Amino acid sequence: MESSSTSLKRLKFGKLKVVRRRLLQRYEHQPFISCLAGFYSCRWKRYQRRRTEPGKCCCKTRECIFFPLLVGAFCFSLIFLYMWSEAKNDYNNFDWYNYGNLGFWFLWSLVLLIVAAILFTYITLLLVLAMCLLAEGQQLYLHWSHKIGTFLVLGFSITALFILSVLWGDQWKTVRLSFQITAPYLHIGAITIMVLLSWPVALHAIRAHKKVVQVIIVGPYLAILLFLFLIPLGMYSPCIREMGTLGPKPALIGHRGAPMLAPENTEMSFQKTVEHGADGLETDVTISYDGVPFLMHDSTLRRTTNIKEVYPNDTAQNAALFSWDTLQELNAGTWFLKVLWLEDDMRSFVQSVAPGFQQTIGRKVPVEDLLMDNIVKLNLPYTEMSSEDIRKYAERNITTNFYVISEPWLFSLAWCSGAHSVTTNAVHTLKNLSQPLFLMTPQQYNIMWILTDLTSVLLISLIFALHWWRERSFSCCAHDDDPMLESGTYNKFRTELSDMPATMA
């Protein structure tokens, strides 16, 4: 009887050691989990840990429905932030458009960029917290305030994308052009995200006992991963080219001078352009009411002069209806070489009086028509940039100029595409570029692509193997510590311990 009592005490003491060890392991990890849940669920003091059981959903039905909205808000905010970041080249046009409608000047483009960045950062942090909780096998309980924030981010991003698509649809052409520069880096970033996501995916897939659940978890993940692995096969960039095939740097033509350094279409603006080594000047000519040519781009004088102060009742009047004497009373500098195209019906006249004058057209037309009209240069918006068209025109000695290019990445793309010149607001910046920002040989790109894919496969395989080993080792060790655990006692204890409040731990 005494021997039996001693054995029972030893058994209880052994179980107590196992419980104590498990409890201490839980306690040591509890602050990290509590911190994650505190930011995500706003449960700082009374957070109760609820682990996701094998084969069960990561959260309740309501949370399962909301989680895709969180992912959707992240995706739409990312798309908008990327689109608006790549639109930086045209911020000036956006701000002037708002000025024309609102009547006052403000950097709306910069404000929109800051708002987009803040909202994206906020929704990204929420998604990262959710992924970390899932990686720890915890259930998700997003606080109602964050749910409101998620709806705001989603609504703002979708609305902004819709409005910009309607009013400024050409910006999607800029996005497509940007992929020719950023796609290789976006590919690496997407693969990196998939590697990080492999941790919670592997955890929940290995814990699930049903094959159907495992396929539901792993299937979409592997499909997306395979798609990302194969994306480089369809990538194209003129900046991925053989060594020594890069053409000369495009000539830089100051757009109305140097409007980032001095008031546009002024003598100072042209002087600044020449000082920074531009290859040419672009300007706009209007004829005054009494026949005097003067430099003016807009139809009115409202934006570039102080006409609102001198003639407040004539701000909407066409600039060509003012006499030269009246124009001389205005100041075109208090705010802040040629004519590139002609009307088609004037070309024959210009050709007859000035046979050596080089004529330019502002749209793509067949080569035969250009040669017939003695047109030797195309002046196109940068959104129509195509290395194939540039090459086709160049074969018939027709050069191509693109406007307005001020961002280094866009100038790099024009350089790689073979553009002969660009019209820019930033001669002082682009003049310092000695080569395109992104330039590599096909061999170098293939090595980068293959190494990225192989490294990701290795890391993902190791993560899956680690989770399989941990779950298998945990299960074996649990049965070795206490024979009673085989009957389900340990699983019950583990569930009860998982539900234990942090204060008790």
C-alpha positions in Angstrom: 0.0 0.0 0.0 2.8 2.4 0.9 4.7 1.4 -2.3 1.5 2.2 -4.3 1.1 5.6 -2.7 4.8 6.4 -3.4 4.3 5.4 -7.1 1.2 7.6 -7.3 3.1 10.6 -5.8 5.9 10.1 -8.3 3.4 9.9 -11.2 1.7 13.1 -10.0 5.1 14.8 -9.5 6.1 13.7 -13.0 2.9 15.1 -14.5 3.4 18.3 -12.5 6.9 18.7 -14.0 5.5 18.3 -17.5 2.7 20.8 -16.8 5.2 23.2 -15.3 7.5 23.0 -18.3 4.6 23.5 -20.8 3.2 26.3 -18.7 6.6 28.1 -18.5 7.0 27.7 -22.3 3.6 29.3 -22.7 4.4 32.1 -20.3 7.7 33.0 -21.9 5.9 33.3 -25.3 2.8 35.1 -24.0 4.1 38.7 -24.1 4.8 38.5 -27.9 1.3 37.0 -28.6 -0.4 39.5 -26.3 1.4 42.4 -28.1 0.3 41.2 -31.5 -3.3 40.7 -30.3 -3.2 44.0 -28.5 -2.5 46.0 -31.7 -4.8 43.8 -33.8 -7.7 43.2 -31.5 -7.2 46.0 -28.9 -7.3 43.4 -26.1 -4.4 44.5 -23.9 -5.4 43.5 -20.4 -7.9 40.6 -20.8 -6.7 39.0 -23.9 -7.5 35.3 -23.9 -5.5 33.1 -26.1 -7.4 30.8 -28.4 -5.3 28.6 -30.6 -6.6 27.3 -33.9 -7.2 23.6 -33.6 -6.0 21.3 -36.4 -8.3 21.2 -39.3 -10.5 24.1 -38.1 -10.9 27.6 -39.5 -8.5 30.3 -38.3 -11.3 32.4 -37.0 -15.1 32.6 -36.5 -17.5 33.0 -39.5 -17.8 36.8 -39.2 -14.0 37.1 -39.1 -13.6 34.7 -42.0 -15.9 36.9 -44.1 -14.1 40.1 -43.1 -10.5 38.8 -43.7 -10.9 38.9 -47.5 -11.9 42.5 -47.2 -8.7 43.2 -45.3 -6.7 41.5 -48.1 -8.7 43.4 -50.7 -8.1 46.8 -49.1 -4.4 46.0 -49.1 -4.4 45.1 -52.8 -6.4 48.1 -53.9 -4.3 50.5 -51.7 -1.1 49.0 -53.1 -2.4 49.4 -56.7 -3.3 53.0 -56.1 -0.1 53.9 -54.3 2.0 52.3 -57.1 -0.1 54.1 -59.8 0.2 57.5 -58.1 3.9 57.0 -57.4 4.6 56.3 -61.0 2.5 59.3 -62.0 5.0 61.7 -60.4 6.2 62.7 -63.9 2.8 64.3 -64.5 2.0 65.8 -61.1 2.4 69.3 -62.6 -0.4 68.6 -65.1 -2.6 67.3 -62.3 -2.1 70.4 -60.1 -2.7 72.8 -63.0 -5.9 70.9 -63.9 -7.1 71.5 -60.3 -6.0 75.1 -60.5 -8.1 75.6 -63.6 -11.2 74.2 -61.9 -10.7 75.5 -58.3 -9.2 78.9 -59.0 -6.3 78.6 -56.6 -3.0 76.8 -56.5 -2.2 73.9 -54.2 0.0 70.8 -54.4 -2.9 68.4 -54.5 -0.7 65.7 -56.1 1.7 65.7 -53.1 -1.2 65.6 -50.6 -2.8 62.6 -52.4 0.6 60.8 -52.4 1.0 61.3 -48.6 -2.6 60.1 -47.9 -2.1 57.1 -50.1 1.2 56.2 -48.4 -0.4 56.6 -44.9 -3.4 54.4 -45.7 -1.3 51.8 -47.3 1.1 51.7 -44.3 -1.9 51.3 -42.0 -3.6 48.5 -43.8 -0.2 46.7 -44.3 0.5 46.8 -40.6 -2.9 45.2 -39.9 -2.3 42.5 -42.5 1.2 41.8 -41.1 -0.3 41.5 -37.6 -2.9 39.1 -38.9 -0.3 37.0 -40.6 1.9 36.9 -37.5 -1.1 35.7 -35.4 -1.9 33.1 -37.9 1.7 32.0 -37.9 1.4 31.5 -34.2 -1.8 29.5 -34.6 -4.0 32.1 -33.0 -7.6 33.0 -34.0 -8.3 36.4 -35.5 -10.5 39.0 -33.8 -10.1 42.4 -35.6 -11.3 45.3 -33.5 -14.3 47.3 -34.8 -12.3 50.5 -35.1 -9.8 48.7 -37.4 -12.8 47.3 -39.4 -14.0 50.8 -40.0 -10.5 51.8 -41.0 -10.3 48.9 -43.4 -13.6 50.0 -45.1 -12.3 53.6 -45.3 -9.0 52.4 -47.0 -10.9 50.2 -49.4 -13.5 52.8 -50.2 -10.9 55.6 -50.7 -8.6 53.4 -52.9 -11.4 52.2 -55.2 -13.0 55.7 -55.5 -9.6 57.3 -56.3 -8.8 54.7 -58.9 -12.2 55.1 -60.5 -12.0 58.9 -60.6 -8.4 58.9 -62.0 -9.3 56.3 -64.6 -12.2 58.5 -65.8 -10.5 61.9 -65.8 -6.9 60.7 -66.4 -7.1 57.4 -68.1 -3.8 57.8 -69.9 -2.0 57.3 -66.6 -2.6 53.6 -66.9 -0.3 53.8 -70.0 2.4 55.2 -67.7 1.9 52.3 -65.3 2.3 49.8 -68.2 5.5 51.6 -69.3 6.8 51.5 -65.7 6.6 47.7 -65.6 9.3 47.6 -68.2 11.6 49.1 -65.5 10.2 47.9 -62.2 8.9 44.4 -63.2 12.1 42.5 -62.2 12.1 44.2 -58.8 8.4 43.6 -58.3 9.0 40.0 -59.1 11.6 39.6 -56.4 9.3 41.5 -53.9 6.4 39.2 -54.7 8.5 36.1 -54.3 9.8 37.4 -50.9 6.2 37.9 -49.7 5.3 34.3 -50.8 8.3 33.0 -48.8 7.0 34.9 -45.7 3.5 33.6 -46.2 4.8 30.0 -46.3 5.2 30.0 -42.5 1.4 30.3 -41.6 0.4 28.3 -44.7 2.7 25.4 -43.6 1.6 25.6 -40.0 -2.1 25.3 -40.7 -1.7 22.8 -43.6 0.4 20.4 -41.5 -1.9 20.7 -38.5 -4.9 19.9 -40.6 -5.6 16.1 -40.4 -8.0 16.0 -43.4 -6.5 15.9 -46.9 -9.2 18.1 -48.3 -8.4 20.9 -45.9 -4.7 20.6 -46.7 -5.4 20.8 -50.4 -7.6 23.9 -49.8 -4.8 25.6 -47.9 -1.8 24.6 -50.0 -3.4 24.4 -53.5 -4.0 28.2 -54.1 -0.7 29.0 -52.5 1.3 26.7 -54.8 -0.7 27.9 -57.8 0.2 31.6 -57.1 3.8 30.6 -56.5 4.0 28.7 -59.8 2.5 31.7 -61.6 5.1 34.0 -60.1 7.9 31.6 -61.0 6.8 31.7 -64.7 6.1 35.5 -65.0 9.6 36.3 -66.1 9.0 34.3 -69.3 6.6 37.0 -70.4 8.5 40.0 -69.2 9.9 42.5 -71.7 12.1 45.5 -71.2 14.3 47.4 -73.7 16.8 47.9 -70.9 17.5 44.1 -70.9 19.8 44.0 -73.9 23.2 42.7 -75.0 26.3 44.5 -74.0 27.3 47.4 -76.3 23.9 47.7 -78.0 22.7 50.7 -76.0 22.2 53.7 -78.3 23.3 57.3 -77.6 21.8 59.3 -74.8 18.7 61.2 -76.0 19.1 64.9 -76.6 17.5 67.1 -73.9 15.1 69.8 -75.0 14.0 72.3 -72.4 10.2 72.3 -72.1 9.4 76.1 -72.3 12.9 76.5 -70.9 13.5 75.2 -67.4 10.2 75.6 -65.6 11.5 74.0 -62.5 14.2 76.6 -62.2 12.6 79.8 -63.6 9.2 81.0 -64.9 8.4 79.2 -68.1 8.7 80.8 -71.5 10.9 83.6 -70.1 14.4 84.7 -71.0 15.6 83.6 -67.6 14.1 80.1 -68.1 15.9 79.7 -71.4 19.2 80.9 -69.9 18.9 78.3 -67.1 18.3 75.7 -69.7 21.5 76.6 -71.7 23.5 76.8 -68.4 22.7 73.2 -67.6 23.8 71.9 -71.0 20.5 71.3 -72.8 20.6 70.5 -76.5 17.6 72.6 -77.5 14.6 74.6 -76.5 10.9 74.1 -76.9 8.4 77.0 -76.7 5.0 78.1 -77.8 4.2 81.1 -80.0 1.0 83.2 -80.0 0.2 86.2 -82.2 -1.1 89.3 -80.4 -4.1 91.2 -81.7 -1.9 93.7 -83.6 0.3 91.0 -85.1 3.3 90.7 -82.7 4.5 87.1 -81.9 5.0 86.4 -78.2 5.7 83.3 -76.1 2.6 81.8 -74.5 1.3 78.2 -74.1 -2.2 78.7 -72.5 -5.2 80.2 -74.3 -5.5 82.7 -71.5 -3.0 84.8 -69.5 -4.4 83.8 -66.1 -1.9 81.1 -65.1 1.4 82.6 -66.1 0.9 86.4 -65.6 -0.5 88.9 -63.1 -3.5 89.8 -65.3 -5.8 89.2 -62.3 -4.2 92.2 -60.6 -3.9 94.5 -63.7 -7.1 93.6 -65.6 -9.3 91.6 -63.3 -12.2 91.6 -65.7 -10.3 90.1 -68.6 -8.8 87.0 -66.9 -10.9 84.7 -69.2 -10.0 86.6 -72.4 -8.1 84.8 -75.1 -4.4 85.8 -75.0 -4.4 86.5 -78.8 -7.0 89.2 -78.3 -4.7 91.5 -76.4 -2.5 94.1 -78.1 1.3 94.1 -77.6 1.2 97.3 -75.6 -1.3 95.7 -73.2 0.8 92.6 -72.9 3.9 94.6 -72.0 2.1 95.9 -68.9 1.9 92.3 -67.5 4.5 90.4 -65.5 5.1 86.8 -66.4 7.7 86.0 -63.7 6.1 86.9 -60.3 4.8 83.3 -59.8 7.5 81.3 -59.5 13.8 77.3 -80.8 11.6 76.4 -82.6 8.0 75.7 -83.1 7.6 71.9 -83.0 4.5 71.5 -85.1 2.4 73.3 -87.6 -1.2 73.0 -88.8 -1.4 70.5 -91.7 -2.8 73.1 -94.2 0.3 75.3 -93.6 3.0 72.7 -94.4 3.1 73.3 -98.2 3.4 77.0 -97.7 6.3 76.6 -95.2 8.0 74.1 -97.6 7.8 76.6 -100.5 9.2 79.6 -98.6 11.7 77.7 -96.4 12.7 74.4 -98.1 15.4 73.7 -95.5 13.0 74.0 -92.5 12.6 70.7 -90.6 8.9 70.0 -90.1 7.5 68.0 -87.2 4.2 66.2 -86.7 2.5 65.3 -83.3 1.0 61.9 -84.1 2.0 58.5 -85.5 1.3 58.2 -89.2 2.6 55.8 -91.9 6.2 56.3 -93.0 5.2 56.9 -96.6 3.0 59.8 -95.6 5.7 61.4 -93.6 8.2 61.2 -96.4 5.7 62.7 -98.9 5.2 65.7 -96.6 8.9 66.1 -95.9 8.4 65.5 -92.2 11.6 64.3 -90.5 10.6 64.3 -86.9 7.8 63.0 -84.7 6.9 64.8 -81.5 4.8 62.4 -79.4 3.6 62.1 -75.8 5.7 59.7 -73.9 2.7 57.3 -73.4 3.1 56.4 -77.0 6.7 55.2 -76.6 7.5 52.0 -78.4 11.0 50.8 -79.2 9.6 49.0 -82.3 8.1 52.2 -83.7 11.2 54.2 -82.9 13.3 51.7 -84.8 10.9 51.6 -87.8 10.9 55.4 -88.2 14.7 55.6 -87.6 15.3 53.2 -90.5 13.8 55.9 -92.8 15.8 58.8 -91.1 12.8 60.0 -89.1 13.7 60.9 -85.6 11.4 60.8 -82.5 11.0 63.2 -79.7 8.9 62.4 -76.6 7.3 64.9 -74.2 7.2 65.7 -71.3 9.7 63.4 -69.5 11.1 64.6 -66.2 11.5 61.5 -64.1 14.8 59.6 -64.3 13.1 56.2 -64.7 11.1 57.4 -67.6 14.1 59.0 -69.3 16.0 55.7 -68.8 13.2 53.9 -70.6 13.3 56.4 -73.5 17.1 56.0 -73.7 16.8 52.2 -73.8 14.0 52.4 -76.4 16.2 54.4 -78.7 14.5 57.8 -78.5 16.5 60.5 -80.2 15.4 63.4 -77.9 13.0 64.2 -75.1 11.3 67.4 -74.0 11.8 67.8 -70.3 11.2 70.1 -67.3 14.3 68.8 -65.6 17.3 69.3 -67.8 19.5 69.9 -64.7 18.6 66.4 -63.3 18.7 64.3 -66.4 21.9 65.8 -67.7 23.7 64.1 -64.9 22.6 60.5 -65.8 25.5 58.7 -67.4 23.5 55.5 -68.1 19.9 54.2 -67.7 18.9 53.4 -64.1 18.1 49.8 -65.0 20.4 48.1 -67.5 21.5 44.5 -67.7 22.2 41.8 -70.2 19.7 38.9 -70.8 22.2 36.5 -69.2 22.4 38.6 -66.0 18.6 38.8 -65.8 18.2 35.1 -66.3 20.7 34.4 -63.5 18.9 36.8 -61.2 15.5 35.2 -62.0 16.7 31.6 -61.6 18.6 32.3 -58.3 15.5 34.1 -56.9 13.3 31.1 -57.8 15.7 28.5 -56.5 16.4 30.3 -53.3 12.6 30.7 -52.6 12.0 27.0 -53.3 14.7 26.1 -50.9 13.5 28.4 -48.1 9.8 27.3 -48.5 10.8 23.7 -48.5 12.8 24.2 -45.3 9.9 26.0 -43.6 7.4 23.2 -44.5 10.0 20.6 -43.3 10.5 22.6 -40.0 6.8 22.7 -39.3 6.4 19.0 -40.0 9.3 18.2 -37.7 8.0 20.4 -34.9 4.5 19.0 -35.0 5.7 15.4 -35.2 8.4 16.0 -32.4 5.8 17.8 -30.2 3.4 14.9 -30.5 6.0 12.2 -29.8 7.5 14.0 -26.8 4.0 14.5 -25.3 3.3 10.8 -25.4 6.7 9.9 -24.0 6.2 12.2 -21.0 2.9 10.7 -19.8 1.3 7.5 -20.8 -2.1 8.9 -19.9 -1.8 11.4 -22.7 -2.4 8.7 -25.2 -6.0 8.5 -24.0 -6.6 12.1 -24.8 -6.0 13.6 -21.4 -3.1 15.7 -22.7 -5.1 17.1 -25.6 -7.8 18.2 -23.2 -5.2 19.8 -20.9 -3.6 21.5 -23.9 -6.9 23.0 -25.0 -7.7 24.2 -21.4 -4.2 25.7 -21.2 -4.7 27.5 -24.5 -7.8 29.1 -23.2 -6.2 30.2 -19.9 -6.2 34.0 -19.5 -2.8 35.7 -19.6 -3.1 36.9 -16.0 -3.4 33.2 -14.8 -0.3 32.3 -16.8 
